Amino acid sequence: MTVRVAALGGSLLRPEVEDRQAWLRSLSESVIEINSRGIRLVLVVGGGAPAREGIELAKPLIGDDVEALDRIGIAATRLNARIVSEALEGAGIQVPNKIPESIENALSLAATNSVVVMGGTVPGHTTDNVAITMACNLEAERCIIATNVSHVHSADPRTNENAVRFEHLTHDELREIVGPPVHSSAGGSGVVDPIGADHARTAGLSLAVLDGRYMERLHACLCGESFEGTTIEG
């Protein structure tokens, strides 16, 4: 059976999304249709604003203990994963009651469930990296990174109007944009986590980066169809 893995950025649950409830409903409708095609899904949900707010609250008290700050971020990802999981279950989709807390547990659940929703696992591993690890273990053809920008750009398009967008990149070209695989701070929000990008590069795993606010783009990519976004391979 075909398996698709997607990292859903926590930004997709932020107030800036015009109607978050409508987005969750459309996600549920998409999942039902995708499952009907015989496609299993693993959805890894990021921490977004709750993670960054929690980290900023705690940082003056605990200093630059990256591992401790990561644990706060992981808790936020699991909260967001629970929101997505409950929304799917409310739409009649059978999902595991427990949000898996390890790759091993998630792989076990993925073997017997058509949908698995999870957040982070351990400090030092962003949800991008978790999704890429799951995609590698499940031999998925690629890992989808659904965020709040349309493509990978040469710079942040929200602050640089001259940023160039890319339809296709090699893994080496992506690394030039996101930087070396170093985890020096908790709660980062780049288009693709550099450690995850390096993991995909080493494994030879293709990536797809797209704007997950537009469900038709995410749905098309999850179905293995052409989509609007950036493909990274080679």
Biotite code that builds the C-alpha atoms (Angstrom):
import biotite.structure as struc

atoms = struc.array([
    struc.Atom([0.000, 0.000, 0.000], chain_id="A", res_id=1, res_name="MET", atom_name="CA", element="C"),
    struc.Atom([1.226, 3.495, -0.829], chain_id="A", res_id=2, res_name="THR", atom_name="CA", element="C"),
    struc.Atom([2.241, 5.681, 2.098], chain_id="A", res_id=3, res_name="VAL", atom_name="CA", element="C"),
    struc.Atom([2.585, 9.464, 1.994], chain_id="A", res_id=4, res_name="ARG", atom_name="CA", element="C"),
    struc.Atom([4.292, 11.482, 4.726], chain_id="A", res_id=5, res_name="VAL", atom_name="CA", element="C"),
    struc.Atom([3.749, 15.201, 5.285], chain_id="A", res_id=6, res_name="ALA", atom_name="CA", element="C"),
    struc.Atom([5.101, 17.700, 7.778], chain_id="A", res_id=7, res_name="ALA", atom_name="CA", element="C"),
    struc.Atom([2.309, 20.180, 8.502], chain_id="A", res_id=8, res_name="LEU", atom_name="CA", element="C"),
    struc.Atom([3.838, 23.409, 9.756], chain_id="A", res_id=9, res_name="GLY", atom_name="CA", element="C"),
    struc.Atom([2.436, 24.793, 12.975], chain_id="A", res_id=10, res_name="GLY", atom_name="CA", element="C"),
    struc.Atom([1.911, 28.030, 11.026], chain_id="A", res_id=11, res_name="SER", atom_name="CA", element="C"),
    struc.Atom([-1.104, 26.364, 9.380], chain_id="A", res_id=12, res_name="LEU", atom_name="CA", element="C"),
    struc.Atom([-2.922, 26.516, 12.734], chain_id="A", res_id=13, res_name="LEU", atom_name="CA", element="C"),
    struc.Atom([-2.083, 30.157, 13.464], chain_id="A", res_id=14, res_name="ARG", atom_name="CA", element="C"),
    struc.Atom([-4.693, 32.958, 13.519], chain_id="A", res_id=15, res_name="PRO", atom_name="CA", element="C"),
    struc.Atom([-3.216, 34.319, 10.272], chain_id="A", res_id=16, res_name="GLU", atom_name="CA", element="C"),
    struc.Atom([-4.901, 31.425, 8.486], chain_id="A", res_id=17, res_name="VAL", atom_name="CA", element="C"),
    struc.Atom([-8.194, 33.054, 7.517], chain_id="A", res_id=18, res_name="GLU", atom_name="CA", element="C"),
    struc.Atom([-10.437, 30.296, 8.871], chain_id="A", res_id=19, res_name="ASP", atom_name="CA", element="C"),
    struc.Atom([-8.573, 27.620, 10.784], chain_id="A", res_id=20, res_name="ARG", atom_name="CA", element="C"),
    struc.Atom([-11.701, 25.570, 11.395], chain_id="A", res_id=21, res_name="GLN", atom_name="CA", element="C"),
    struc.Atom([-12.430, 25.574, 7.642], chain_id="A", res_id=22, res_name="ALA", atom_name="CA", element="C"),
    struc.Atom([-8.840, 24.478, 7.011], chain_id="A", res_id=23, res_name="TRP", atom_name="CA", element="C"),
    struc.Atom([-9.209, 21.579, 9.441], chain_id="A", res_id=24, res_name="LEU", atom_name="CA", element="C"),
    struc.Atom([-12.505, 20.573, 7.849], chain_id="A", res_id=25, res_name="ARG", atom_name="CA", element="C"),
    struc.Atom([-10.948, 20.631, 4.383], chain_id="A", res_id=26, res_name="SER", atom_name="CA", element="C"),
    struc.Atom([-8.018, 18.586, 5.683], chain_id="A", res_id=27, res_name="LEU", atom_name="CA", element="C"),
    struc.Atom([-10.471, 15.976, 6.976], chain_id="A", res_id=28, res_name="SER", atom_name="CA", element="C"),
    struc.Atom([-12.274, 15.869, 3.626], chain_id="A", res_id=29, res_name="GLU", atom_name="CA", element="C"),
    struc.Atom([-8.939, 15.487, 1.840], chain_id="A", res_id=30, res_name="SER", atom_name="CA", element="C"),
    struc.Atom([-7.831, 12.654, 4.137], chain_id="A", res_id=31, res_name="VAL", atom_name="CA", element="C"),
    struc.Atom([-11.089, 10.759, 3.556], chain_id="A", res_id=32, res_name="ILE", atom_name="CA", element="C"),
    struc.Atom([-10.665, 11.026, -0.218], chain_id="A", res_id=33, res_name="GLU", atom_name="CA", element="C"),
    struc.Atom([-6.990, 10.078, -0.122], chain_id="A", res_id=34, res_name="ILE", atom_name="CA", element="C"),
    struc.Atom([-7.659, 7.039, 2.079], chain_id="A", res_id=35, res_name="ASN", atom_name="CA", element="C"),
    struc.Atom([-10.361, 5.964, -0.381], chain_id="A", res_id=36, res_name="SER", atom_name="CA", element="C"),
    struc.Atom([-7.595, 5.674, -2.982], chain_id="A", res_id=37, res_name="ARG", atom_name="CA", element="C"),
    struc.Atom([-5.769, 3.165, -0.793], chain_id="A", res_id=38, res_name="GLY", atom_name="CA", element="C"),
    struc.Atom([-3.160, 5.702, 0.347], chain_id="A", res_id=39, res_name="ILE", atom_name="CA", element="C"),
    struc.Atom([-2.048, 5.693, 3.978], chain_id="A", res_id=40, res_name="ARG", atom_name="CA", element="C"),
    struc.Atom([-0.933, 8.933, 5.610], chain_id="A", res_id=41, res_name="LEU", atom_name="CA", element="C"),
    struc.Atom([1.502, 9.997, 8.300], chain_id="A", res_id=42, res_name="VAL", atom_name="CA", element="C"),
    struc.Atom([0.994, 13.632, 9.299], chain_id="A", res_id=43, res_name="LEU", atom_name="CA", element="C"),
    struc.Atom([3.678, 15.244, 11.468], chain_id="A", res_id=44, res_name="VAL", atom_name="CA", element="C"),
    struc.Atom([2.465, 18.520, 12.979], chain_id="A", res_id=45, res_name="VAL", atom_name="CA", element="C"),
    struc.Atom([4.778, 21.364, 13.950], chain_id="A", res_id=46, res_name="GLY", atom_name="CA", element="C"),
    struc.Atom([4.644, 23.552, 17.045], chain_id="A", res_id=47, res_name="GLY", atom_name="CA", element="C"),
    struc.Atom([4.252, 26.976, 15.431], chain_id="A", res_id=48, res_name="GLY", atom_name="CA", element="C"),
    struc.Atom([3.310, 29.929, 17.613], chain_id="A", res_id=49, res_name="ALA", atom_name="CA", element="C"),
    struc.Atom([2.574, 27.925, 20.803], chain_id="A", res_id=50, res_name="PRO", atom_name="CA", element="C"),
    struc.Atom([6.089, 26.468, 20.674], chain_id="A", res_id=51, res_name="ALA", atom_name="CA", element="C"),
    struc.Atom([7.772, 29.812, 20.163], chain_id="A", res_id=52, res_name="ARG", atom_name="CA", element="C"),
    struc.Atom([5.647, 31.520, 22.823], chain_id="A", res_id=53, res_name="GLU", atom_name="CA", element="C"),
    struc.Atom([6.401, 28.777, 25.357], chain_id="A", res_id=54, res_name="GLY", atom_name="CA", element="C"),
    struc.Atom([10.097, 28.886, 24.576], chain_id="A", res_id=55, res_name="ILE", atom_name="CA", element="C"),
    struc.Atom([10.229, 32.691, 24.901], chain_id="A", res_id=56, res_name="GLU", atom_name="CA", element="C"),
    struc.Atom([8.376, 32.507, 28.214], chain_id="A", res_id=57, res_name="LEU", atom_name="CA", element="C"),
    struc.Atom([10.789, 29.975, 29.687], chain_id="A", res_id=58, res_name="ALA", atom_name="CA", element="C"),
    struc.Atom([14.055, 31.202, 28.210], chain_id="A", res_id=59, res_name="LYS", atom_name="CA", element="C"),
    struc.Atom([14.736, 34.001, 30.737], chain_id="A", res_id=60, res_name="PRO", atom_name="CA", element="C"),
    struc.Atom([14.282, 31.453, 33.525], chain_id="A", res_id=61, res_name="LEU", atom_name="CA", element="C"),
    struc.Atom([16.311, 28.524, 32.176], chain_id="A", res_id=62, res_name="ILE", atom_name="CA", element="C"),
    struc.Atom([18.779, 30.264, 29.891], chain_id="A", res_id=63, res_name="GLY", atom_name="CA", element="C"),
    struc.Atom([20.098, 28.740, 26.697], chain_id="A", res_id=64, res_name="ASP", atom_name="CA", element="C"),
    struc.Atom([19.478, 25.113, 27.631], chain_id="A", res_id=65, res_name="ASP", atom_name="CA", element="C"),
    struc.Atom([18.548, 24.050, 24.102], chain_id="A", res_id=66, res_name="VAL", atom_name="CA", element="C"),
    struc.Atom([17.459, 20.558, 25.162], chain_id="A", res_id=67, res_name="GLU", atom_name="CA", element="C"),
    struc.Atom([15.066, 21.929, 27.805], chain_id="A", res_id=68, res_name="ALA", atom_name="CA", element="C"),
    struc.Atom([13.685, 24.489, 25.355], chain_id="A", res_id=69, res_name="LEU", atom_name="CA", element="C"),
    struc.Atom([13.263, 21.747, 22.765], chain_id="A", res_id=70, res_name="ASP", atom_name="CA", element="C"),
    struc.Atom([11.172, 19.756, 25.242], chain_id="A", res_id=71, res_name="ARG", atom_name="CA", element="C"),
    struc.Atom([8.808, 22.727, 25.510], chain_id="A", res_id=72, res_name="ILE", atom_name="CA", element="C"),
    struc.Atom([8.620, 22.929, 21.720], chain_id="A", res_id=73, res_name="GLY", atom_name="CA", element="C"),
    struc.Atom([7.919, 19.193, 21.466], chain_id="A", res_id=74, res_name="ILE", atom_name="CA", element="C"),
    struc.Atom([5.037, 19.541, 23.935], chain_id="A", res_id=75, res_name="ALA", atom_name="CA", element="C"),
    struc.Atom([3.543, 22.226, 21.674], chain_id="A", res_id=76, res_name="ALA", atom_name="CA", element="C"),
    struc.Atom([3.838, 19.990, 18.611], chain_id="A", res_id=77, res_name="THR", atom_name="CA", element="C"),
    struc.Atom([1.955, 17.245, 20.421], chain_id="A", res_id=78, res_name="ARG", atom_name="CA", element="C"),
    struc.Atom([-0.773, 19.700, 21.416], chain_id="A", res_id=79, res_name="LEU", atom_name="CA", element="C"),
    struc.Atom([-1.168, 20.717, 17.759], chain_id="A", res_id=80, res_name="ASN", atom_name="CA", element="C"),
    struc.Atom([-1.080, 17.064, 16.699], chain_id="A", res_id=81, res_name="ALA", atom_name="CA", element="C"),
    struc.Atom([-3.875, 16.340, 19.180], chain_id="A", res_id=82, res_name="ARG", atom_name="CA", element="C"),
    struc.Atom([-5.977, 19.161, 17.666], chain_id="A", res_id=83, res_name="ILE", atom_name="CA", element="C"),
    struc.Atom([-5.510, 17.721, 14.167], chain_id="A", res_id=84, res_name="VAL", atom_name="CA", element="C"),
    struc.Atom([-6.149, 14.177, 15.378], chain_id="A", res_id=85, res_name="SER", atom_name="CA", element="C"),
    struc.Atom([-9.386, 15.113, 17.164], chain_id="A", res_id=86, res_name="GLU", atom_name="CA", element="C"),
    struc.Atom([-10.576, 17.101, 14.135], chain_id="A", res_id=87, res_name="ALA", atom_name="CA", element="C"),
    struc.Atom([-10.030, 14.062, 11.913], chain_id="A", res_id=88, res_name="LEU", atom_name="CA", element="C"),
    struc.Atom([-11.761, 11.760, 14.379], chain_id="A", res_id=89, res_name="GLU", atom_name="CA", element="C"),
    struc.Atom([-14.676, 14.195, 14.571], chain_id="A", res_id=90, res_name="GLY", atom_name="CA", element="C"),
    struc.Atom([-15.041, 13.797, 10.802], chain_id="A", res_id=91, res_name="ALA", atom_name="CA", element="C"),
    struc.Atom([-15.360, 10.022, 11.202], chain_id="A", res_id=92, res_name="GLY", atom_name="CA", element="C"),
    struc.Atom([-11.763, 9.130, 10.388], chain_id="A", res_id=93, res_name="ILE", atom_name="CA", element="C"),
    struc.Atom([-10.243, 6.374, 12.504], chain_id="A", res_id=94, res_name="GLN", atom_name="CA", element="C"),
    struc.Atom([-6.983, 7.559, 14.034], chain_id="A", res_id=95, res_name="VAL", atom_name="CA", element="C"),
    struc.Atom([-4.958, 6.126, 16.935], chain_id="A", res_id=96, res_name="PRO", atom_name="CA", element="C"),
    struc.Atom([-6.033, 7.499, 20.321], chain_id="A", res_id=97, res_name="ASN", atom_name="CA", element="C"),
    struc.Atom([-2.437, 8.052, 21.366], chain_id="A", res_id=98, res_name="LYS", atom_name="CA", element="C"),
    struc.Atom([-0.124, 10.594, 19.761], chain_id="A", res_id=99, res_name="ILE", atom_name="CA", element="C"),
    struc.Atom([3.073, 8.580, 19.203], chain_id="A", res_id=100, res_name="PRO", atom_name="CA", element="C"),
    struc.Atom([6.110, 9.922, 21.017], chain_id="A", res_id=101, res_name="GLU", atom_name="CA", element="C"),
    struc.Atom([8.809, 7.979, 19.185], chain_id="A", res_id=102, res_name="SER", atom_name="CA", element="C"),
    struc.Atom([9.657, 6.939, 15.643], chain_id="A", res_id=103, res_name="ILE", atom_name="CA", element="C"),
    struc.Atom([9.355, 3.283, 16.644], chain_id="A", res_id=104, res_name="GLU", atom_name="CA", element="C"),
    struc.Atom([5.864, 3.752, 18.071], chain_id="A", res_id=105, res_name="ASN", atom_name="CA", element="C"),
    struc.Atom([4.766, 5.742, 15.013], chain_id="A", res_id=106, res_name="ALA", atom_name="CA", element="C"),
    struc.Atom([6.061, 3.076, 12.640], chain_id="A", res_id=107, res_name="LEU", atom_name="CA", element="C"),
    struc.Atom([4.152, 0.412, 14.561], chain_id="A", res_id=108, res_name="SER", atom_name="CA", element="C"),
    struc.Atom([0.938, 2.441, 14.342], chain_id="A", res_id=109, res_name="LEU", atom_name="CA", element="C"),
    struc.Atom([1.501, 3.188, 10.650], chain_id="A", res_id=110, res_name="ALA", atom_name="CA", element="C"),
    struc.Atom([1.569, -0.534, 9.935], chain_id="A", res_id=111, res_name="ALA", atom_name="CA", element="C"),
    struc.Atom([-2.030, -0.973, 11.110], chain_id="A", res_id=112, res_name="THR", atom_name="CA", element="C"),
    struc.Atom([-3.706, 2.425, 10.656], chain_id="A", res_id=113, res_name="ASN", atom_name="CA", element="C"),
    struc.Atom([-4.620, 4.368, 7.538], chain_id="A", res_id=114, res_name="SER", atom_name="CA", element="C"),
    struc.Atom([-3.779, 7.678, 9.254], chain_id="A", res_id=115, res_name="VAL", atom_name="CA", element="C"),
    struc.Atom([-1.218, 8.459, 11.947], chain_id="A", res_id=116, res_name="VAL", atom_name="CA", element="C"),
    struc.Atom([-0.879, 11.953, 13.427], chain_id="A", res_id=117, res_name="VAL", atom_name="CA", element="C"),
    struc.Atom([2.168, 12.856, 15.491], chain_id="A", res_id=118, res_name="MET", atom_name="CA", element="C"),
    struc.Atom([4.320, 15.738, 16.660], chain_id="A", res_id=119, res_name="GLY", atom_name="CA", element="C"),
    struc.Atom([7.934, 15.844, 17.735], chain_id="A", res_id=120, res_name="GLY", atom_name="CA", element="C"),
    struc.Atom([9.912, 13.046, 19.332], chain_id="A", res_id=121, res_name="THR", atom_name="CA", element="C"),
    struc.Atom([13.205, 13.983, 21.008], chain_id="A", res_id=122, res_name="VAL", atom_name="CA", element="C"),
    struc.Atom([15.231, 17.180, 21.509], chain_id="A", res_id=123, res_name="PRO", atom_name="CA", element="C"),
    struc.Atom([17.352, 18.097, 18.502], chain_id="A", res_id=124, res_name="GLY", atom_name="CA", element="C"),
    struc.Atom([14.880, 16.626, 15.995], chain_id="A", res_id=125, res_name="HIS", atom_name="CA", element="C"),
    struc.Atom([12.481, 19.105, 14.418], chain_id="A", res_id=126, res_name="THR", atom_name="CA", element="C"),
    struc.Atom([9.181, 17.901, 13.016], chain_id="A", res_id=127, res_name="THR", atom_name="CA", element="C"),
    struc.Atom([10.630, 18.280, 9.496], chain_id="A", res_id=128, res_name="ASP", atom_name="CA", element="C"),
    struc.Atom([13.332, 15.805, 10.469], chain_id="A", res_id=129, res_name="ASN", atom_name="CA", element="C"),
    struc.Atom([10.785, 13.500, 12.113], chain_id="A", res_id=130, res_name="VAL", atom_name="CA", element="C"),
    struc.Atom([8.691, 13.482, 8.929], chain_id="A", res_id=131, res_name="ALA", atom_name="CA", element="C"),
    struc.Atom([11.767, 12.807, 6.790], chain_id="A", res_id=132, res_name="ILE", atom_name="CA", element="C"),
    struc.Atom([12.810, 9.969, 9.110], chain_id="A", res_id=133, res_name="THR", atom_name="CA", element="C"),
    struc.Atom([9.325, 8.460, 8.864], chain_id="A", res_id=134, res_name="MET", atom_name="CA", element="C"),
    struc.Atom([9.350, 8.800, 5.062], chain_id="A", res_id=135, res_name="ALA", atom_name="CA", element="C"),
    struc.Atom([12.706, 7.021, 4.856], chain_id="A", res_id=136, res_name="CYS", atom_name="CA", element="C"),
    struc.Atom([11.596, 4.188, 7.141], chain_id="A", res_id=137, res_name="ASN", atom_name="CA", element="C"),
    struc.Atom([8.307, 3.745, 5.284], chain_id="A", res_id=138, res_name="LEU", atom_name="CA", element="C"),
    struc.Atom([10.054, 3.907, 1.891], chain_id="A", res_id=139, res_name="GLU", atom_name="CA", element="C"),
    struc.Atom([7.840, 6.789, 0.780], chain_id="A", res_id=140, res_name="ALA", atom_name="CA", element="C"),
    struc.Atom([8.732, 8.267, -2.590], chain_id="A", res_id=141, res_name="GLU", atom_name="CA", element="C"),
    struc.Atom([9.148, 11.716, -1.033], chain_id="A", res_id=142, res_name="ARG", atom_name="CA", element="C"),
    struc.Atom([8.381, 13.798, 2.049], chain_id="A", res_id=143, res_name="CYS", atom_name="CA", element="C"),
    struc.Atom([6.032, 16.772, 1.795], chain_id="A", res_id=144, res_name="ILE", atom_name="CA", element="C"),
    struc.Atom([6.809, 19.955, 3.725], chain_id="A", res_id=145, res_name="ILE", atom_name="CA", element="C"),
    struc.Atom([3.585, 21.977, 3.947], chain_id="A", res_id=146, res_name="ALA", atom_name="CA", element="C"),
    struc.Atom([4.259, 25.464, 5.250], chain_id="A", res_id=147, res_name="THR", atom_name="CA", element="C"),
    struc.Atom([2.997, 29.037, 4.783], chain_id="A", res_id=148, res_name="ASN", atom_name="CA", element="C"),
    struc.Atom([5.057, 30.028, 1.725], chain_id="A", res_id=149, res_name="VAL", atom_name="CA", element="C"),
    struc.Atom([4.427, 28.921, -1.842], chain_id="A", res_id=150, res_name="SER", atom_name="CA", element="C"),
    struc.Atom([7.930, 27.719, -2.720], chain_id="A", res_id=151, res_name="HIS", atom_name="CA", element="C"),
    struc.Atom([11.491, 27.630, -1.490], chain_id="A", res_id=152, res_name="VAL", atom_name="CA", element="C"),
    struc.Atom([12.899, 31.101, -2.177], chain_id="A", res_id=153, res_name="HIS", atom_name="CA", element="C"),
    struc.Atom([16.393, 32.540, -2.267], chain_id="A", res_id=154, res_name="SER", atom_name="CA", element="C"),
    struc.Atom([15.429, 34.664, 0.770], chain_id="A", res_id=155, res_name="ALA", atom_name="CA", element="C"),
    struc.Atom([12.352, 35.123, 2.949], chain_id="A", res_id=156, res_name="ASP", atom_name="CA", element="C"),
    struc.Atom([9.725, 36.490, 0.524], chain_id="A", res_id=157, res_name="PRO", atom_name="CA", element="C"),
    struc.Atom([7.814, 38.060, 3.405], chain_id="A", res_id=158, res_name="ARG", atom_name="CA", element="C"),
    struc.Atom([10.705, 40.450, 4.112], chain_id="A", res_id=159, res_name="THR", atom_name="CA", element="C"),
    struc.Atom([12.539, 40.564, 0.772], chain_id="A", res_id=160, res_name="ASN", atom_name="CA", element="C"),
    struc.Atom([10.493, 41.490, -2.278], chain_id="A", res_id=161, res_name="GLU", atom_name="CA", element="C"),
    struc.Atom([13.406, 40.508, -4.535], chain_id="A", res_id=162, res_name="ASN", atom_name="CA", element="C"),
    struc.Atom([13.471, 36.902, -3.308], chain_id="A", res_id=163, res_name="ALA", atom_name="CA", element="C"),
    struc.Atom([13.586, 34.429, -6.196], chain_id="A", res_id=164, res_name="VAL", atom_name="CA", element="C"),
    struc.Atom([11.314, 31.397, -6.044], chain_id="A", res_id=165, res_name="ARG", atom_name="CA", element="C"),
    struc.Atom([12.351, 27.983, -7.297], chain_id="A", res_id=166, res_name="PHE", atom_name="CA", element="C"),
    struc.Atom([10.297, 25.255, -8.946], chain_id="A", res_id=167, res_name="GLU", atom_name="CA", element="C"),
    struc.Atom([13.114, 22.684, -8.784], chain_id="A", res_id=168, res_name="HIS", atom_name="CA", element="C"),
    struc.Atom([16.244, 22.430, -6.658], chain_id="A", res_id=169, res_name="LEU", atom_name="CA", element="C"),
    struc.Atom([18.911, 19.847, -5.979], chain_id="A", res_id=170, res_name="THR", atom_name="CA", element="C"),
    struc.Atom([19.645, 18.895, -2.384], chain_id="A", res_id=171, res_name="HIS", atom_name="CA", element="C"),
    struc.Atom([22.966, 20.736, -2.613], chain_id="A", res_id=172, res_name="ASP", atom_name="CA", element="C"),
    struc.Atom([21.199, 23.887, -3.811], chain_id="A", res_id=173, res_name="GLU", atom_name="CA", element="C"),
    struc.Atom([18.709, 23.621, -0.937], chain_id="A", res_id=174, res_name="LEU", atom_name="CA", element="C"),
    struc.Atom([21.574, 23.347, 1.523], chain_id="A", res_id=175, res_name="ARG", atom_name="CA", element="C"),
    struc.Atom([23.054, 26.579, 0.154], chain_id="A", res_id=176, res_name="GLU", atom_name="CA", element="C"),
    struc.Atom([19.764, 28.289, 1.030], chain_id="A", res_id=177, res_name="ILE", atom_name="CA", element="C"),
    struc.Atom([18.935, 26.763, 4.445], chain_id="A", res_id=178, res_name="VAL", atom_name="CA", element="C"),
    struc.Atom([22.504, 26.432, 5.700], chain_id="A", res_id=179, res_name="GLY", atom_name="CA", element="C"),
    struc.Atom([24.518, 23.633, 7.324], chain_id="A", res_id=180, res_name="PRO", atom_name="CA", element="C"),
    struc.Atom([22.890, 20.927, 9.482], chain_id="A", res_id=181, res_name="PRO", atom_name="CA", element="C"),
    struc.Atom([23.317, 22.592, 12.854], chain_id="A", res_id=182, res_name="VAL", atom_name="CA", element="C"),
    struc.Atom([20.718, 22.752, 15.639], chain_id="A", res_id=183, res_name="HIS", atom_name="CA", element="C"),
    struc.Atom([21.750, 25.710, 17.771], chain_id="A", res_id=184, res_name="SER", atom_name="CA", element="C"),
    struc.Atom([18.402, 27.077, 18.927], chain_id="A", res_id=185, res_name="SER", atom_name="CA", element="C"),
    struc.Atom([14.903, 25.841, 19.726], chain_id="A", res_id=186, res_name="ALA", atom_name="CA", element="C"),
    struc.Atom([11.787, 26.955, 17.888], chain_id="A", res_id=187, res_name="GLY", atom_name="CA", element="C"),
    struc.Atom([13.296, 27.748, 14.490], chain_id="A", res_id=188, res_name="GLY", atom_name="CA", element="C"),
    struc.Atom([10.960, 28.526, 11.596], chain_id="A", res_id=189, res_name="SER", atom_name="CA", element="C"),
    struc.Atom([12.907, 28.263, 8.318], chain_id="A", res_id=190, res_name="GLY", atom_name="CA", element="C"),
    struc.Atom([11.184, 26.917, 5.207], chain_id="A", res_id=191, res_name="VAL", atom_name="CA", element="C"),
    struc.Atom([12.958, 23.560, 5.690], chain_id="A", res_id=192, res_name="VAL", atom_name="CA", element="C"),
    struc.Atom([14.901, 22.583, 8.797], chain_id="A", res_id=193, res_name="ASP", atom_name="CA", element="C"),
    struc.Atom([18.601, 22.308, 7.810], chain_id="A", res_id=194, res_name="PRO", atom_name="CA", element="C"),
    struc.Atom([19.126, 19.061, 9.736], chain_id="A", res_id=195, res_name="ILE", atom_name="CA", element="C"),
    struc.Atom([16.085, 17.534, 8.070], chain_id="A", res_id=196, res_name="GLY", atom_name="CA", element="C"),
    struc.Atom([17.252, 18.816, 4.680], chain_id="A", res_id=197, res_name="ALA", atom_name="CA", element="C"),
    struc.Atom([20.655, 17.204, 5.225], chain_id="A", res_id=198, res_name="ASP", atom_name="CA", element="C"),
    struc.Atom([19.010, 13.936, 6.303], chain_id="A", res_id=199, res_name="HIS", atom_name="CA", element="C"),
    struc.Atom([16.979, 13.886, 3.075], chain_id="A", res_id=200, res_name="ALA", atom_name="CA", element="C"),
    struc.Atom([20.116, 14.701, 1.078], chain_id="A", res_id=201, res_name="ARG", atom_name="CA", element="C"),
    struc.Atom([22.051, 11.825, 2.652], chain_id="A", res_id=202, res_name="THR", atom_name="CA", element="C"),
    struc.Atom([19.143, 9.390, 2.178], chain_id="A", res_id=203, res_name="ALA", atom_name="CA", element="C"),
    struc.Atom([18.441, 10.509, -1.381], chain_id="A", res_id=204, res_name="GLY", atom_name="CA", element="C"),
    struc.Atom([14.843, 11.285, -0.429], chain_id="A", res_id=205, res_name="LEU", atom_name="CA", element="C"),
    struc.Atom([12.929, 13.745, -2.604], chain_id="A", res_id=206, res_name="SER", atom_name="CA", element="C"),
    struc.Atom([11.179, 16.645, -0.896], chain_id="A", res_id=207, res_name="LEU", atom_name="CA", element="C"),
    struc.Atom([8.169, 18.724, -1.908], chain_id="A", res_id=208, res_name="ALA", atom_name="CA", element="C"),
    struc.Atom([7.700, 22.171, -0.369], chain_id="A", res_id=209, res_name="VAL", atom_name="CA", element="C"),
    struc.Atom([4.336, 23.882, -0.801], chain_id="A", res_id=210, res_name="LEU", atom_name="CA", element="C"),
    struc.Atom([1.882, 26.302, 0.785], chain_id="A", res_id=211, res_name="ASP", atom_name="CA", element="C"),
    struc.Atom([-0.336, 24.077, 2.901], chain_id="A", res_id=212, res_name="GLY", atom_name="CA", element="C"),
    struc.Atom([-2.872, 26.840, 3.448], chain_id="A", res_id=213, res_name="ARG", atom_name="CA", element="C"),
    struc.Atom([-4.187, 25.946, 0.004], chain_id="A", res_id=214, res_name="TYR", atom_name="CA", element="C"),
    struc.Atom([-5.645, 22.493, 0.520], chain_id="A", res_id=215, res_name="MET", atom_name="CA", element="C"),
    struc.Atom([-5.869, 21.788, -3.216], chain_id="A", res_id=216, res_name="GLU", atom_name="CA", element="C"),
    struc.Atom([-2.062, 22.002, -3.444], chain_id="A", res_id=217, res_name="ARG", atom_name="CA", element="C"),
    struc.Atom([-1.486, 19.739, -0.461], chain_id="A", res_id=218, res_name="LEU", atom_name="CA", element="C"),
    struc.Atom([-4.174, 17.319, -1.647], chain_id="A", res_id=219, res_name="HIS", atom_name="CA", element="C"),
    struc.Atom([-2.669, 17.069, -5.136], chain_id="A", res_id=220, res_name="ALA", atom_name="CA", element="C"),
    struc.Atom([0.793, 16.371, -3.740], chain_id="A", res_id=221, res_name="CYS", atom_name="CA", element="C"),
    struc.Atom([-0.492, 13.765, -1.269], chain_id="A", res_id=222, res_name="LEU", atom_name="CA", element="C"),
    struc.Atom([-2.252, 12.047, -4.183], chain_id="A", res_id=223, res_name="CYS", atom_name="CA", element="C"),
    struc.Atom([0.995, 11.942, -6.177], chain_id="A", res_id=224, res_name="GLY", atom_name="CA", element="C"),
    struc.Atom([-0.276, 14.466, -8.725], chain_id="A", res_id=225, res_name="GLU", atom_name="CA", element="C"),
    struc.Atom([1.387, 17.614, -10.063], chain_id="A", res_id=226, res_name="SER", atom_name="CA", element="C"),
    struc.Atom([1.317, 20.487, -7.559], chain_id="A", res_id=227, res_name="PHE", atom_name="CA", element="C"),
    struc.Atom([2.328, 24.108, -7.160], chain_id="A", res_id=228, res_name="GLU", atom_name="CA", element="C"),
    struc.Atom([5.505, 24.301, -5.118], chain_id="A", res_id=229, res_name="GLY", atom_name="CA", element="C"),
    struc.Atom([9.174, 23.313, -5.103], chain_id="A", res_id=230, res_name="THR", atom_name="CA", element="C"),
    struc.Atom([10.536, 19.842, -5.792], chain_id="A", res_id=231, res_name="THR", atom_name="CA", element="C"),
    struc.Atom([13.947, 18.982, -4.313], chain_id="A", res_id=232, res_name="ILE", atom_name="CA", element="C"),
    struc.Atom([15.775, 15.941, -5.626], chain_id="A", res_id=233, res_name="GLU", atom_name="CA", element="C"),
    struc.Atom([19.093, 14.825, -7.031], chain_id="A", res_id=234, res_name="GLY", atom_name="CA", element="C"),
])
